[in-house]
Amino acid sequence: MTAAEAPVAEAPRDPETADVVVIGAGPTGLLLAGDLAAAGLHVILLERRARTAANLTRAFAVHARTLELLDARGLADELVSTGRRIDRVRPFGGIALSLQRLRSRYPFVLITPQYETEKLLERRALSTGAVIRYDREVIGLRQDLEPGTVAVDFRTPDGIHRIHARHAVGTDGVRSTVRRALGLPFPGQAVIRSMILADVRLTHPPEDLLAVNGTADAFAFLVPFGDGWYRAIAWHRDSHATEDDPADLEELRAITTTALGTDHGMHDPRWISRLRSDERQVPSYRVGRVFLAGDAAHVHSPAGGLGMNTGLQDAANLSWKLAAALHGQSPDPEGLLDSYHRERHPVGRLVLRTSGALVRVVMAAGPLRRTARNLGARLLGRIGPAQDRALATVSGLGISYPPPPGTRRPAGRRAPDIALAGGQRLYEALRAGGFVLITPPGAATPPATPLTHAHWRDGARTACALVRPDGYLAWSAPAATDAELTAAVGAWLLPRRPTPGGPAQNA
């Protein structure tokens, strides 16, 4: 019997209550908790680490779509100031792919340590009213103790405690206690059994921002954070070490020299770790009143830097749906909550395939495979549409969801950062946390609905669009009457309940 399954006899008789309890204070959990608290929900975030314990900064790349979602929360520009922008990448074969082709306000990859992202998200979560409690190890979760609630048991230095919540979300990583408590499998396989990650200083930095190469025997990758530190990733085909074996600087230097021809004078690592890279995905992101997000739901190789980005996008998809269901704003709350799995599970599967293909390209063995790899990279550099598709996939800009019933494309696609009347941008309007309805001037706002009504900057446009809080199109039409606008909005939002002493007001 696992700790997650064991009964907890010591739990108090009068447990604390919350709307949502989030387990795991990494980037995914912090974004989710901040969103839910900003929506007016009582959120408690539990983290096993002590407040002062360092978190390994394994993630370092923030892609364009993630930056757009952070922009919708007023955080992107500050995060960009903490790192370095990479506006071109050189895959094997020496061809440079320009990220300036990305149609986004952020046509680059931001290189910044994970702790910078966490620091920003933690500050926002606290400012919106989320309660974050460190040194809380979750040891059990039950959905059958009281109707309509989840009971979460956790251990602190002074004993066992319990929280009752209307929903719980496990964002507690690849060894998720929440996933085990739900009895869910985590099928998949190990792709790389021994990869070394470290942050180091270099005596002789490489000329290119990214130094990357793979040989028949080894692969190495160096990228600067912009503050004198470099992220190093290295792998050797003949290594028999496991993830539990210690890693040291000499091994890292030797592998890097094999792959790059030099170790660039590596010295003074601030941390060094050995990682096993798995490809795994849970079959269901929702079980009753409990959800999984981030590495608790899917894990894959670090190739492409997709892990943290996918988790943050999971959180952005789930947070507004939970808020709408708990506030009674959705005409179909259960269907809306089910749509989290329906939309995000295929994305997780795509990320596994993408990162898996990238890591297998890196690990290509034999001269024929390496020649084919380099030729493929050169062809990619010459075919514009192929570049666009590849960059859209890795950046997240190409991710879309199936059109909702009764709608058609472009519903389900990412909404670009449209210019609105009054000098505002769409992603600035999304900072209110709700839907944004965009119409020509003169269209009536659907009565008593909790949304932001904006107009095109170009007053001649007749189209209408409804944008979800996560920046995807819910509905659009070349033109619409006031009755059609009300019907389109009503498919997603119930009218706001009147407040005592006065009528409901539009946001």
MIFI-840947 format. One record per residue (C-alpha): residue in one letter; x, y, z. Coordinates in Angstrom, 2 decimals. Example, Ala and Ser with C-alpha at 12.3 -4.5 7.8 and 13.67 -1.06 7.14 Angstrom:
BEGIN
  type       xx       yy       zz
     a    12.30    -4.50     7.80
     s    13.67    -1.06     7.14
//
This chain:
BEGIN
  type       xx       yy       zz
     m     0.00     0.00     0.00
     t     1.42     3.38    -0.98
     a     1.40     6.45     1.24
     a    -1.19     7.98    -1.07
     e    -3.53     5.02    -0.53
     a    -3.03     4.64     3.22
     p    -5.82     5.78     5.56
     v    -4.91     8.80     7.66
     a    -6.37     8.31    11.11
     e    -4.63    11.41    12.50
     a    -6.45    13.92    10.27
     p    -8.39    16.53    12.28
     r   -12.17    16.34    12.62
     d   -12.69    19.91    11.42
     p   -10.47    20.22     8.35
     e    -9.78    23.44     6.53
     t   -11.83    24.17     3.39
     a   -11.02    25.76     0.05
     d   -12.51    26.09    -3.40
     v    -9.45    24.50    -5.01
     v    -6.35    22.91    -3.55
     v    -3.33    22.76    -5.88
     i    -0.53    20.32    -5.07
     g     2.91    21.34    -6.33
     a     4.38    24.86    -6.46
     g     6.35    24.63    -9.66
     p     5.56    26.95   -12.59
     t     2.35    25.07   -13.52
     g     0.91    25.14   -10.01
     l     1.88    28.76    -9.42
     l     0.23    29.98   -12.64
     l    -2.91    27.97   -11.92
     a    -3.17    29.19    -8.32
     g    -2.66    32.80    -9.39
     d    -5.37    32.56   -12.04
     l    -7.89    30.96    -9.71
     a    -7.24    33.47    -6.94
     a    -7.51    36.34    -9.42
     a   -10.95    34.95   -10.34
     g   -12.03    35.33    -6.72
     l   -11.67    31.72    -5.60
     h   -10.15    30.56    -2.30
     v    -7.06    28.63    -3.40
     i    -4.51    26.82    -1.25
     l    -1.25    25.68    -2.87
     l     0.66    22.93    -1.07
     e     4.37    22.34    -1.73
     r     6.52    19.54    -0.30
     r     9.72    21.63    -0.33
     a    10.53    24.00     2.49
     r    10.21    27.68     1.58
     t    13.97    28.14     1.64
     a    14.82    24.95    -0.28
     a    16.35    25.51    -3.71
     n    14.42    24.16    -6.68
     l    16.52    22.61    -9.44
     t    16.32    24.95   -12.41
     r    16.00    22.36   -15.13
     a    13.77    24.37   -17.47
     f    15.32    27.35   -19.22
     a    13.44    28.02   -22.48
     v    10.24    30.06   -22.68
     h     8.57    29.88   -26.09
     a     6.47    32.46   -27.93
     r     3.04    31.06   -27.03
     t     3.91    30.89   -23.35
     l     5.11    34.50   -23.47
     e     1.77    35.47   -25.03
     l    -0.07    33.80   -22.14
     l     2.17    35.61   -19.66
     d     1.49    38.85   -21.56
     a    -2.23    38.24   -20.94
     r    -1.32    38.36   -17.24
     g     0.94    41.41   -17.49
     l     4.10    39.38   -16.80
     a     5.84    38.80   -20.13
     d     7.90    41.97   -20.46
     e     9.32    41.62   -16.96
     l    10.28    38.01   -17.59
     v    11.91    38.92   -20.91
     s    14.12    41.40   -19.05
     t    15.61    38.54   -16.99
     g    17.12    36.55   -19.86
     r    18.51    36.36   -23.37
     r    16.53    36.27   -26.60
     i    17.44    33.61   -29.14
     d    16.10    34.69   -32.53
     r    17.69    31.98   -34.64
     v    18.63    28.35   -34.16
     r    21.11    26.16   -36.02
     p    20.00    22.56   -36.33
     f    22.37    19.96   -37.64
     g    23.77    20.81   -41.06
     g    24.73    24.40   -40.22
     i    21.54    26.05   -41.56
     a    20.16    28.88   -39.43
     l    16.39    28.99   -38.88
     s    15.10    32.47   -38.10
     l    12.50    32.73   -35.36
     q    11.60    36.14   -36.75
     r     9.27    34.17   -39.03
     l     6.98    33.63   -36.03
     r     3.90    35.84   -36.24
     s     3.90    36.92   -32.64
     r     4.87    39.83   -30.44
     y     7.58    37.46   -29.18
     p     9.39    36.00   -32.25
     f    12.16    34.39   -30.23
     v    12.96    31.86   -27.52
     l    13.65    33.43   -24.14
     i    16.48    31.79   -22.23
     t    16.05    32.36   -18.51
     p    16.41    30.11   -15.45
     q    13.24    28.41   -14.25
     y    13.55    30.17   -10.89
     e    12.98    33.53   -12.62
     t     9.67    32.25   -14.00
     e     8.72    30.80   -10.62
     k     9.64    33.99    -8.78
     l     7.38    36.05   -11.04
     l     4.48    33.59   -10.83
     e     4.78    33.23    -7.06
     r     4.65    37.00    -6.61
     r     1.53    37.21    -8.79
     a    -0.16    34.31    -7.01
     l     0.39    35.91    -3.61
     s    -0.75    39.31    -4.86
     t    -4.04    37.84    -6.11
     g    -4.75    36.17    -2.77
     a    -3.57    32.60    -3.27
     v    -2.39    30.89    -0.08
     i     0.96    29.14    -0.58
     r     2.13    26.71     2.09
     y     5.55    25.14     1.92
     d     6.83    22.11     3.83
     r     3.50    20.34     3.24
     e     3.89    16.79     1.95
     v     0.64    15.43     0.51
     i     0.19    11.82     1.61
     g    -3.38    11.00     0.64
     l    -6.37    12.07    -1.42
     r    -9.97    10.84    -1.28
     q   -13.12    11.76    -3.21
     d   -15.60     9.62    -1.28
     l   -15.57    11.11     2.22
     e   -18.11    13.90     1.64
     p   -20.27    14.52    -1.45
     g   -18.97    17.19    -3.78
     t   -15.54    17.51    -2.18
     v   -12.00    16.21    -2.32
     a   -10.14    15.46     0.94
     v    -6.41    16.07     0.78
     d    -4.23    14.87     3.66
     f    -0.74    16.27     4.16
     r     2.08    16.03     6.64
     t     3.84    18.95     8.31
     p     6.52    18.98    11.02
     d     3.74    19.17    13.63
     g     1.50    16.34    12.37
     i    -1.12    15.30     9.82
     h    -3.69    17.76     8.48
     r    -6.56    17.72     6.00
     i    -8.12    20.14     3.53
     h   -11.54    19.71     1.96
     a   -11.88    21.37    -1.45
     r   -14.40    21.39    -4.23
     h   -11.63    20.46    -6.67
     a    -7.98    19.45    -6.50
     v    -5.25    19.74    -9.13
     g    -2.05    17.70    -9.08
     t     0.86    19.69   -10.47
     d     3.34    17.70    -8.40
     g     5.67    16.43   -11.10
     v     6.73    13.17   -12.63
     r     6.51    11.27    -9.31
     s     3.07    12.72    -8.64
     t     1.46    11.61    -5.37
     v    -1.89    12.79    -6.72
     r    -1.61    10.60    -9.80
     r    -0.76     7.56    -7.66
     a    -3.65     8.31    -5.28
     l    -6.01     8.29    -8.27
     g    -4.66     4.87    -9.27
     l    -3.73     6.08   -12.75
     p    -1.00     4.40   -14.77
     f     1.79     6.41   -16.36
     p     2.63     4.36   -19.44
     g     5.71     5.04   -21.55
     q     9.39     4.31   -21.72
     a    12.82     5.65   -20.86
     v    14.41     7.43   -23.83
     i    17.73     8.49   -22.30
     r    18.91     6.76   -19.14
     s    21.75     9.11   -18.24
     m    21.92    12.78   -19.23
     i    23.89    15.39   -17.29
     l    22.47    18.87   -16.67
     a    24.37    21.70   -15.01
     d    24.74    25.45   -14.74
     v    28.39    26.39   -15.26
     r    30.67    29.30   -16.02
     l    32.88    29.30   -19.13
     t    36.37    30.73   -19.49
     h    36.04    30.77   -23.30
     p    32.37    31.28   -24.29
     p    31.31    30.04   -27.74
     e    30.86    32.59   -30.53
     d    27.26    31.54   -31.21
     l    24.62    32.01   -28.51
     l    23.76    28.32   -28.86
     a    26.55    25.76   -29.04
     v    25.13    22.38   -30.00
     n    26.49    19.31   -31.74
     g    26.13    15.55   -31.81
     t    28.73    13.00   -32.87
     a    28.57     9.23   -33.18
     d    29.27     8.97   -29.46
     a    28.08    12.11   -27.69
     f    25.84    15.14   -27.66
     a    26.35    18.49   -25.92
     f    24.42    21.74   -25.69
     l    25.42    25.10   -24.18
     v    23.16    28.12   -23.88
     p    23.73    31.39   -21.97
     f    21.36    32.81   -19.37
     g    22.86    36.27   -19.93
     d    24.30    36.69   -16.43
     g    27.54    34.79   -16.93
     w    26.00    31.36   -16.33
     y    25.48    28.73   -19.03
     r    23.13    25.78   -19.07
     a    25.02    22.65   -20.12
     i    23.37    19.42   -21.26
     a    25.50    16.43   -22.17
     w    24.97    12.78   -23.02
     h    27.34     9.95   -23.98
     r    26.21     6.82   -25.74
     d    28.46     4.52   -23.72
     s    27.49     5.80   -20.29
     h    26.14     3.10   -17.99
     a    25.29     5.48   -15.15
     t    21.75     5.71   -13.82
     e    19.90     8.80   -12.63
     d    20.80     7.92    -9.04
     d    24.55     7.96    -9.71
     p    26.35    11.20    -8.89
     a    27.50    13.44   -11.72
     d    30.64    15.53   -11.61
     l    32.26    18.34   -13.58
     e    35.01    16.15   -15.04
     e    32.50    13.81   -16.69
     l    30.55    16.79   -18.04
     r    33.73    18.36   -19.44
     a    34.82    15.11   -21.09
     i    31.47    14.57   -22.84
     t    31.29    18.20   -23.96
     t    34.80    17.99   -25.42
     t    33.86    14.85   -27.34
     a    30.75    16.52   -28.82
     l    31.95    20.12   -29.34
     g    35.71    19.70   -29.60
     t    36.22    21.82   -26.46
     d    34.66    22.24   -23.05
     h    35.02    26.05   -23.36
     g    36.78    26.13   -20.01
     m    33.86    24.96   -17.84
     h    34.24    25.70   -14.15
     d    32.41    26.47   -10.89
     p    29.07    24.65   -11.43
     r    26.37    26.07    -9.17
     w    24.49    22.79    -9.49
     i    24.92    19.56   -11.42
     s    22.51    16.66   -11.75
     r    21.96    13.46   -13.66
     l    18.62    13.00   -15.38
     r    16.76    10.07   -16.88
     s    14.56    11.21   -19.73
     d    11.22     9.39   -20.06
     e     8.32     9.64   -22.46
     r     5.10     9.08   -20.50
     q     1.52    10.33   -20.49
     v    -1.36     9.63   -18.15
     p    -4.47     8.30   -19.95
     s    -6.87    10.76   -18.33
     y    -6.26    14.34   -17.16
     r    -9.47    14.29   -15.09
     v   -10.82    11.82   -12.56
     g   -13.98    13.12   -10.91
     r   -13.14    16.35    -9.09
     v    -9.37    15.96    -9.51
     f    -7.21    17.11   -12.42
     l    -3.59    16.57   -13.44
     a    -1.39    19.12   -15.21
     g     2.25    19.59   -16.16
     d     4.74    16.79   -15.50
     a     2.17    14.96   -13.36
     a     0.24    14.38   -16.62
     h     3.01    14.11   -19.20
     v     6.79    13.94   -19.25
     h     9.21    13.84   -22.16
     s    12.78    14.57   -23.17
     p    14.20    18.09   -22.71
     a    14.70    18.37   -26.47
     g    13.05    21.55   -27.71
     g    12.56    22.93   -24.20
     l     8.85    22.04   -24.28
     g     8.17    20.69   -20.78
     m     7.58    23.80   -18.67
     n     5.84    25.54   -21.58
     t     3.35    22.71   -21.99
     g     2.61    22.69   -18.27
     l     2.00    26.44   -18.19
     q    -0.35    26.10   -21.15
     d    -2.17    23.27   -19.33
     a    -2.72    25.64   -16.41
     a    -3.96    28.45   -18.65
     n    -6.49    26.09   -20.24
     l    -7.75    24.67   -16.95
     s    -7.87    27.75   -14.72
     w   -10.64    29.67   -16.47
     k   -12.74    26.53   -16.86
     l   -12.55    25.77   -13.14
     a   -13.39    29.39   -12.33
     a   -16.39    29.43   -14.69
     a   -17.72    26.13   -13.31
     l   -17.28    27.12    -9.66
     h   -18.80    30.59   -10.18
     g   -21.83    29.13   -11.99
     q   -21.03    31.03   -15.18
     s   -21.01    28.09   -17.61
     p   -24.18    26.70   -19.22
     d   -22.55    23.24   -19.14
     p   -20.01    23.15   -16.29
     e   -19.30    19.41   -16.47
     g   -18.84    19.52   -20.23
     l   -16.54    22.52   -19.85
     l   -14.39    20.71   -17.27
     d   -14.29    17.60   -19.44
     s   -12.98    19.73   -22.31
     y    -9.71    20.21   -20.40
     h    -8.73    16.58   -21.08
     r   -10.26    16.64   -24.55
     e    -8.17    19.66   -25.57
     r    -4.93    19.18   -23.67
     h    -4.38    15.40   -23.88
     p    -3.79    15.52   -27.69
     v    -1.40    18.44   -27.15
     g     0.56    16.40   -24.61
     r     0.69    13.53   -27.08
     l     1.96    15.88   -29.80
     v     4.67    17.22   -27.48
     l     5.80    13.66   -26.70
     r     6.07    12.92   -30.42
     t     7.87    16.19   -31.16
     s    10.41    16.00   -28.36
     g    10.87    12.29   -29.01
     a    11.64    12.92   -32.68
     l    14.11    15.66   -31.75
     v    15.97    13.51   -29.23
     r    16.16    10.60   -31.66
     v    17.62    12.92   -34.28
     v    20.21    14.04   -31.72
     m    21.04    10.40   -30.85
     a    21.32     9.29   -34.48
     a    23.92     6.51   -34.67
     g    25.94     5.55   -37.70
     p    27.22     7.63   -40.61
     l    24.17     7.05   -42.80
     r    21.71     8.26   -40.17
     r    23.82    11.29   -39.30
     t    24.19    12.18   -42.99
     a    20.41    11.91   -43.42
     r    19.93    14.07   -40.32
     n    22.19    16.81   -41.67
     l    20.59    16.66   -45.11
     g    17.14    16.96   -43.58
     a    18.24    20.04   -41.66
     r    19.58    21.67   -44.82
     l    16.34    20.93   -46.70
     l    14.31    22.38   -43.83
     g    16.35    25.57   -44.07
     r    15.41    25.98   -47.74
     i    11.67    25.26   -47.59
     g     9.77    28.18   -46.07
     p     6.41    26.44   -45.39
     a     8.19    23.51   -43.73
     q    10.11    25.94   -41.52
     d     6.88    27.69   -40.57
     r     5.19    24.43   -39.58
     a     8.19    23.27   -37.54
     l     8.58    26.60   -35.76
     a     4.84    26.88   -35.08
     t     4.83    23.44   -33.47
     v     7.83    24.02   -31.20
     s     6.84    27.60   -30.29
     g     3.27    26.56   -29.43
     l     1.77    29.10   -31.82
     g     0.47    26.34   -34.04
     i    -1.48    24.58   -31.28
     s    -5.23    24.62   -31.82
     y    -8.25    22.82   -30.40
     p   -11.21    21.19   -32.18
     p   -13.98    23.68   -32.98
     p   -16.75    23.51   -30.38
     p   -20.01    21.85   -31.49
     g   -22.01    24.14   -33.75
     t   -18.98    26.20   -34.78
     r   -16.30    25.90   -37.40
     r   -12.80    27.19   -38.03
     p   -11.25    29.48   -37.05
     a   -12.93    28.61   -33.71
     g   -10.43    26.69   -31.62
     r    -7.40    28.43   -33.08
     r    -5.06    30.78   -31.27
     a    -6.19    34.41   -31.47
     p    -3.38    36.72   -32.62
     d    -2.65    39.88   -30.64
     i    -5.24    41.99   -32.47
     a    -5.08    45.80   -32.38
     l    -8.19    47.20   -30.68
     a    -9.76    50.63   -30.54
     g    -8.29    53.05   -28.05
     g    -4.73    51.85   -28.60
     q    -5.24    48.59   -26.68
     r    -4.12    45.12   -27.73
     l    -6.18    41.94   -27.36
     y    -3.76    40.41   -24.86
     e    -4.00    43.54   -22.75
     a    -7.79    43.17   -22.77
     l    -7.40    39.53   -21.69
     r    -5.73    40.72   -18.47
     a    -9.22    41.15   -17.01
     g    -9.29    37.35   -16.84
     g   -12.49    36.77   -18.83
     f   -13.83    36.45   -22.36
     v   -13.28    39.30   -24.81
     l   -15.96    40.09   -27.39
     i   -14.68    42.07   -30.40
     t   -17.21    43.80   -32.65
     p   -17.56    46.89   -34.84
     p   -18.59    50.03   -32.96
     g   -22.32    50.23   -32.28
     a   -22.94    46.57   -31.51
     a   -24.78    46.06   -28.25
     t   -23.10    44.25   -25.38
     p   -24.98    41.04   -24.53
     p   -26.88    41.89   -21.34
     a   -25.45    41.04   -17.90
     t   -22.62    38.86   -19.23
     p   -19.21    38.80   -17.49
     l   -16.98    39.76   -20.40
     t   -14.96    42.60   -21.89
     h   -16.52    44.18   -24.99
     a   -13.93    45.75   -27.32
     h   -13.93    47.12   -30.86
     w   -11.59    46.80   -33.81
     r    -9.07    49.58   -34.26
     d   -10.10    49.57   -37.93
     g   -13.63    50.95   -37.73
     a   -14.51    49.59   -41.19
     r   -14.34    45.94   -40.12
     t   -17.67    44.13   -39.77
     a   -16.43    40.81   -38.34
     c   -17.19    39.71   -34.78
     a   -15.14    37.39   -32.58
     l   -15.40    35.92   -29.11
     v   -12.03    35.12   -27.52
     r   -11.67    32.73   -24.60
     p    -9.71    33.77   -21.50
     d    -6.80    31.56   -22.65
     g    -6.49    33.42   -25.95
     y    -8.24    30.95   -28.28
     l   -11.20    31.78   -30.49
     a   -14.52    30.53   -29.13
     w   -16.59    31.85   -32.06
     s   -16.37    34.24   -34.99
     a   -18.53    35.46   -37.86
     p   -18.07    37.86   -40.82
     a   -20.91    39.93   -39.32
     a   -23.54    39.42   -36.62
     t   -26.75    40.97   -35.35
     d   -27.17    41.81   -31.67
     a   -29.31    38.68   -31.28
     e   -26.60    36.53   -32.87
     l   -23.99    38.03   -30.56
     t   -26.15    37.26   -27.54
     a   -26.62    33.66   -28.73
     a   -22.89    33.17   -29.38
     v   -21.95    34.50   -25.95
     g   -24.78    32.54   -24.30
     a   -23.28    29.28   -25.55
     w   -20.32    29.97   -23.22
     l   -21.53    32.29   -20.46
     l   -24.61    32.55   -18.29
     p   -25.76    36.05   -17.35
     r   -24.18    37.33   -14.17
     r   -26.38    37.04   -11.11
     p   -27.66    40.44    -9.94
     t   -25.91    41.83    -6.89
     p   -27.98    43.10    -3.93
     g   -28.84    46.74    -4.33
     g   -28.40    47.07    -8.05
     p   -28.34    45.44   -11.52
     a   -25.44    43.37   -12.82
     q   -22.76    45.28   -14.67
     n   -20.66    44.19   -17.60
     a   -16.97    43.77   -16.99
//
